[in-house]
Amino acid sequence: MSPLSERIQDYLPLLLTGLWQTVAVTALALVLASALGLLWSIMRSSGSRWLELPARYVVEFLRGIPILVVLFYIYFVMPELGLDLTAFQAGVIGLALTYSCYIGETFRGGIEAVDKGQVEAAKSIGMKHGKMMRRIVLPQAFRIALPPYGNNVVMLLKDSSQVSVISVAELTMQGKMLASSTFDNMTVFTMVAALYLCLTIPLNFLMRRVELKMGAAK
């Protein structure tokens, strides 16, 4: 076995541990971000000033702050206010809050792209707003928003590396620790890049397949 193969074999278990942390952070943050994003989009498209304004302010506020600052605030400042979170929890919440704004705008664009004639027709037959959103608007909006939503998912996966700054032992953090102890930067970070590609390439393929199946891709 060559020296390079031996090093790869030695490094891989630690990096795979980080890889699973990356997947866990991304999956949990995506679920929370999607739920919050849907809430923001519905509030901003409700036509009610009392719902639209708070959602707009939240979205603009969070979009104006870098992810790193959001993570630092949740992990270092919130304990001073009585909310003590683990690094993993803070990382998930920070990513979810930030990406809920981008996903929310993606969903809002989908909602606003739905044919207004269908909305007017639903109103004309006395369909209530909630039922109209659930049965007519949201299914079409999600199909329209699916391609940019897929881009958000991939970006969230890559930005999960940001949680390494608060000591979450995901793939990037494991790579940095391994490189600092072995001084084998080229091999370690090449492996880190390859492992990210092992996640992003299948994810891109999966999202493309979903888009084609739902008729969202062009």
LUMLO-731892 format. One record per residue (C-alpha): residue number from 1; x, y negated, z negated. Coordinates in Angstrom, 2 decimals. Layout:
BEGIN
+-----+---------+---------+---------+
|   i |       x |       y |       z |
+-----+---------+---------+---------+
| NUM |       X |       Y |       Z |
...
+-----+---------+---------+---------+
***
This chain:
BEGIN
+-----+---------+---------+---------+
|   i |       x |       y |       z |
+-----+---------+---------+---------+
|   1 |    0.00 |    0.00 |    0.00 |
|   2 |    1.36 |   -3.43 |    0.95 |
|   3 |    1.99 |   -6.13 |   -1.69 |
|   4 |   -0.87 |   -8.21 |   -0.25 |
|   5 |   -3.30 |   -5.29 |   -0.51 |
|   6 |   -2.23 |   -4.68 |   -4.07 |
|   7 |   -2.82 |   -8.33 |   -4.99 |
|   8 |   -6.25 |   -8.32 |   -3.35 |
|   9 |   -7.15 |   -5.17 |   -5.24 |
|  10 |   -5.99 |   -6.74 |   -8.50 |
|  11 |   -7.81 |  -10.05 |   -7.96 |
|  12 |  -11.09 |   -8.74 |   -6.60 |
|  13 |  -12.77 |   -7.53 |   -9.84 |
|  14 |  -12.39 |  -10.92 |  -11.52 |
|  15 |  -13.59 |  -12.79 |   -8.45 |
|  16 |  -16.59 |  -10.48 |   -8.09 |
|  17 |  -17.53 |  -11.29 |  -11.68 |
|  18 |  -17.55 |  -14.95 |  -10.69 |
|  19 |  -19.50 |  -14.11 |   -7.54 |
|  20 |  -22.36 |  -12.63 |   -9.54 |
|  21 |  -22.40 |  -15.73 |  -11.75 |
|  22 |  -22.65 |  -17.85 |   -8.60 |
|  23 |  -25.59 |  -15.80 |   -7.37 |
|  24 |  -27.33 |  -16.04 |  -10.76 |
|  25 |  -26.86 |  -19.81 |  -11.03 |
|  26 |  -28.03 |  -20.36 |   -7.47 |
|  27 |  -31.09 |  -18.11 |   -7.73 |
|  28 |  -32.35 |  -19.60 |  -11.00 |
|  29 |  -31.66 |  -23.17 |   -9.89 |
|  30 |  -33.45 |  -22.53 |   -6.60 |
|  31 |  -36.59 |  -21.24 |   -8.30 |
|  32 |  -36.74 |  -24.26 |  -10.63 |
|  33 |  -35.82 |  -26.74 |   -7.88 |
|  34 |  -38.47 |  -25.35 |   -5.52 |
|  35 |  -41.18 |  -25.54 |   -8.19 |
|  36 |  -40.24 |  -29.08 |   -9.19 |
|  37 |  -39.78 |  -30.12 |   -5.57 |
|  38 |  -43.27 |  -28.90 |   -4.72 |
|  39 |  -44.61 |  -30.88 |   -7.69 |
|  40 |  -42.83 |  -34.07 |   -6.59 |
|  41 |  -44.08 |  -33.66 |   -3.01 |
|  42 |  -47.69 |  -33.12 |   -4.06 |
|  43 |  -47.57 |  -36.09 |   -6.41 |
|  44 |  -46.06 |  -38.34 |   -3.75 |
|  45 |  -48.62 |  -37.22 |   -1.17 |
|  46 |  -51.62 |  -37.39 |   -3.52 |
|  47 |  -52.69 |  -40.90 |   -2.59 |
|  48 |  -52.89 |  -41.75 |   -6.30 |
|  49 |  -50.64 |  -44.60 |   -7.42 |
|  50 |  -50.49 |  -43.09 |  -10.92 |
|  51 |  -49.00 |  -39.88 |   -9.54 |
|  52 |  -47.03 |  -41.25 |   -6.60 |
|  53 |  -45.02 |  -43.91 |   -8.45 |
|  54 |  -43.60 |  -41.74 |  -11.28 |
|  55 |  -42.59 |  -39.05 |   -8.79 |
|  56 |  -40.95 |  -41.63 |   -6.52 |
|  57 |  -38.97 |  -43.13 |   -9.40 |
|  58 |  -37.80 |  -39.72 |  -10.62 |
|  59 |  -36.69 |  -38.70 |   -7.12 |
|  60 |  -34.88 |  -41.96 |   -6.38 |
|  61 |  -33.25 |  -41.97 |   -9.81 |
|  62 |  -31.89 |  -38.42 |   -9.57 |
|  63 |  -30.82 |  -38.80 |   -5.92 |
|  64 |  -28.78 |  -41.84 |   -6.91 |
|  65 |  -26.66 |  -39.95 |   -9.47 |
|  66 |  -23.88 |  -37.54 |   -8.44 |
|  67 |  -24.40 |  -33.90 |   -9.42 |
|  68 |  -21.27 |  -33.99 |  -11.58 |
|  69 |  -22.63 |  -36.86 |  -13.66 |
|  70 |  -25.96 |  -35.05 |  -14.10 |
|  71 |  -24.10 |  -31.94 |  -15.26 |
|  72 |  -21.91 |  -33.91 |  -17.66 |
|  73 |  -24.93 |  -35.71 |  -19.08 |
|  74 |  -26.91 |  -32.53 |  -19.69 |
|  75 |  -23.98 |  -30.59 |  -21.14 |
|  76 |  -22.18 |  -33.27 |  -23.16 |
|  77 |  -24.81 |  -35.94 |  -23.94 |
|  78 |  -27.98 |  -33.95 |  -24.54 |
|  79 |  -26.51 |  -32.13 |  -27.59 |
|  80 |  -26.17 |  -35.56 |  -29.22 |
|  81 |  -29.92 |  -35.95 |  -28.71 |
|  82 |  -30.67 |  -32.57 |  -30.26 |
|  83 |  -30.77 |  -30.36 |  -27.16 |
|  84 |  -27.84 |  -27.96 |  -27.29 |
|  85 |  -27.52 |  -25.88 |  -24.11 |
|  86 |  -24.99 |  -23.32 |  -22.97 |
|  87 |  -22.83 |  -24.19 |  -19.98 |
|  88 |  -24.81 |  -21.74 |  -17.84 |
|  89 |  -28.15 |  -23.26 |  -18.86 |
|  90 |  -26.89 |  -26.80 |  -18.32 |
|  91 |  -25.53 |  -25.83 |  -14.90 |
|  92 |  -28.82 |  -24.30 |  -13.79 |
|  93 |  -30.88 |  -27.25 |  -15.04 |
|  94 |  -28.53 |  -29.85 |  -13.56 |
|  95 |  -28.53 |  -28.24 |  -10.12 |
|  96 |  -32.30 |  -27.69 |  -10.27 |
|  97 |  -33.05 |  -31.31 |  -11.15 |
|  98 |  -30.82 |  -32.68 |   -8.43 |
|  99 |  -31.96 |  -30.32 |   -5.69 |
| 100 |  -35.64 |  -30.64 |   -6.64 |
| 101 |  -35.44 |  -34.16 |   -5.20 |
| 102 |  -34.07 |  -33.03 |   -1.83 |
| 103 |  -36.43 |  -30.07 |   -1.65 |
| 104 |  -39.31 |  -32.32 |   -2.68 |
| 105 |  -38.59 |  -34.71 |    0.17 |
| 106 |  -38.37 |  -31.74 |    2.54 |
| 107 |  -41.80 |  -30.51 |    1.40 |
| 108 |  -43.24 |  -34.03 |    1.57 |
| 109 |  -42.06 |  -34.34 |    5.17 |
| 110 |  -43.82 |  -31.06 |    5.93 |
| 111 |  -47.03 |  -32.22 |    4.26 |
| 112 |  -47.05 |  -35.50 |    6.15 |
| 113 |  -46.41 |  -33.69 |    9.45 |
| 114 |  -49.63 |  -31.64 |    9.17 |
| 115 |  -52.20 |  -32.71 |   11.75 |
| 116 |  -54.32 |  -35.45 |   10.15 |
| 117 |  -57.30 |  -34.24 |   12.14 |
| 118 |  -57.38 |  -31.01 |   10.17 |
| 119 |  -57.30 |  -32.96 |    6.92 |
| 120 |  -60.16 |  -35.19 |    8.03 |
| 121 |  -62.15 |  -32.16 |    9.15 |
| 122 |  -61.69 |  -30.52 |    5.75 |
| 123 |  -62.82 |  -33.68 |    4.00 |
| 124 |  -65.83 |  -34.01 |    6.29 |
| 125 |  -67.18 |  -30.62 |    5.19 |
| 126 |  -66.81 |  -31.55 |    1.54 |
| 127 |  -63.68 |  -29.52 |    0.76 |
| 128 |  -62.07 |  -30.67 |   -2.47 |
| 129 |  -58.52 |  -32.02 |   -2.37 |
| 130 |  -57.00 |  -29.12 |   -4.31 |
| 131 |  -58.64 |  -26.49 |   -2.14 |
| 132 |  -57.71 |  -28.37 |    1.03 |
| 133 |  -54.06 |  -28.55 |   -0.05 |
| 134 |  -53.97 |  -24.86 |   -0.99 |
| 135 |  -55.72 |  -23.46 |    2.09 |
| 136 |  -54.91 |  -25.90 |    4.89 |
| 137 |  -52.09 |  -28.31 |    4.18 |
| 138 |  -49.49 |  -26.40 |    2.16 |
| 139 |  -49.32 |  -23.25 |    4.33 |
| 140 |  -48.67 |  -25.37 |    7.42 |
| 141 |  -46.37 |  -27.76 |    5.57 |
| 142 |  -44.19 |  -24.93 |    4.31 |
| 143 |  -43.82 |  -23.53 |    7.83 |
| 144 |  -42.84 |  -26.97 |    9.13 |
| 145 |  -40.43 |  -27.55 |    6.24 |
| 146 |  -38.83 |  -24.10 |    6.37 |
| 147 |  -35.76 |  -24.95 |    8.55 |
| 148 |  -34.62 |  -27.91 |    6.40 |
| 149 |  -35.54 |  -25.94 |    3.27 |
| 150 |  -33.18 |  -23.19 |    4.44 |
| 151 |  -30.42 |  -25.79 |    4.78 |
| 152 |  -31.12 |  -26.93 |    1.22 |
| 153 |  -30.79 |  -23.35 |   -0.02 |
| 154 |  -27.38 |  -22.93 |    1.62 |
| 155 |  -26.20 |  -26.31 |    0.32 |
| 156 |  -27.36 |  -25.38 |   -3.18 |
| 157 |  -25.36 |  -22.16 |   -2.98 |
| 158 |  -22.22 |  -24.08 |   -2.04 |
| 159 |  -22.83 |  -26.83 |   -4.59 |
| 160 |  -23.15 |  -24.21 |   -7.33 |
| 161 |  -19.35 |  -24.48 |   -7.42 |
| 162 |  -19.88 |  -27.85 |   -9.16 |
| 163 |  -20.88 |  -26.11 |  -12.39 |
| 164 |  -17.27 |  -25.01 |  -12.79 |
| 165 |  -16.57 |  -28.49 |  -14.21 |
| 166 |  -18.55 |  -27.58 |  -17.35 |
| 167 |  -16.77 |  -24.21 |  -17.63 |
| 168 |  -19.36 |  -21.92 |  -16.07 |
| 169 |  -17.29 |  -18.91 |  -15.00 |
| 170 |  -18.64 |  -18.73 |  -11.46 |
| 171 |  -16.60 |  -17.93 |   -8.37 |
| 172 |  -14.74 |  -21.24 |   -8.06 |
| 173 |  -13.84 |  -21.32 |  -11.75 |
| 174 |  -12.61 |  -17.72 |  -11.66 |
| 175 |  -10.54 |  -18.57 |   -8.61 |
| 176 |   -8.96 |  -21.58 |  -10.33 |
| 177 |   -8.13 |  -19.59 |  -13.45 |
| 178 |   -6.69 |  -16.74 |  -11.41 |
| 179 |   -4.60 |  -19.08 |   -9.25 |
| 180 |   -3.25 |  -20.91 |  -12.30 |
| 181 |   -2.13 |  -17.65 |  -13.91 |
| 182 |   -0.67 |  -16.00 |  -10.79 |
| 183 |    0.48 |  -19.07 |   -8.79 |
| 184 |   -0.79 |  -17.17 |   -5.74 |
| 185 |   -2.94 |  -20.01 |   -4.47 |
| 186 |   -3.11 |  -18.93 |   -0.84 |
| 187 |   -4.36 |  -15.40 |   -1.52 |
| 188 |   -6.75 |  -16.38 |   -4.30 |
| 189 |   -8.48 |  -19.27 |   -2.54 |
| 190 |   -8.60 |  -17.41 |    0.76 |
| 191 |  -10.44 |  -14.66 |   -1.09 |
| 192 |  -12.74 |  -17.24 |   -2.73 |
| 193 |  -13.57 |  -18.72 |    0.69 |
| 194 |  -14.18 |  -15.25 |    2.13 |
| 195 |  -16.53 |  -14.35 |   -0.72 |
| 196 |  -18.53 |  -17.55 |   -0.21 |
| 197 |  -18.84 |  -16.65 |    3.45 |
| 198 |  -20.07 |  -13.21 |    2.40 |
| 199 |  -22.96 |  -15.05 |    0.75 |
| 200 |  -23.66 |  -17.89 |    3.16 |
| 201 |  -23.54 |  -15.95 |    6.44 |
| 202 |  -26.17 |  -13.35 |    5.42 |
| 203 |  -28.23 |  -16.12 |    3.81 |
| 204 |  -28.21 |  -18.15 |    7.02 |
| 205 |  -29.18 |  -15.05 |    8.97 |
| 206 |  -31.99 |  -14.25 |    6.54 |
| 207 |  -33.40 |  -17.78 |    6.65 |
| 208 |  -33.26 |  -17.72 |   10.44 |
| 209 |  -35.18 |  -14.45 |   10.51 |
| 210 |  -37.82 |  -15.87 |    8.19 |
| 211 |  -38.15 |  -18.97 |   10.36 |
| 212 |  -38.62 |  -16.86 |   13.48 |
| 213 |  -41.15 |  -14.62 |   11.78 |
| 214 |  -43.19 |  -17.60 |   10.60 |
| 215 |  -42.86 |  -19.45 |   13.88 |
| 216 |  -40.97 |  -22.31 |   12.27 |
| 217 |  -37.84 |  -22.11 |   14.39 |
| 218 |  -37.48 |  -23.76 |   17.78 |
+-----+---------+---------+---------+
***
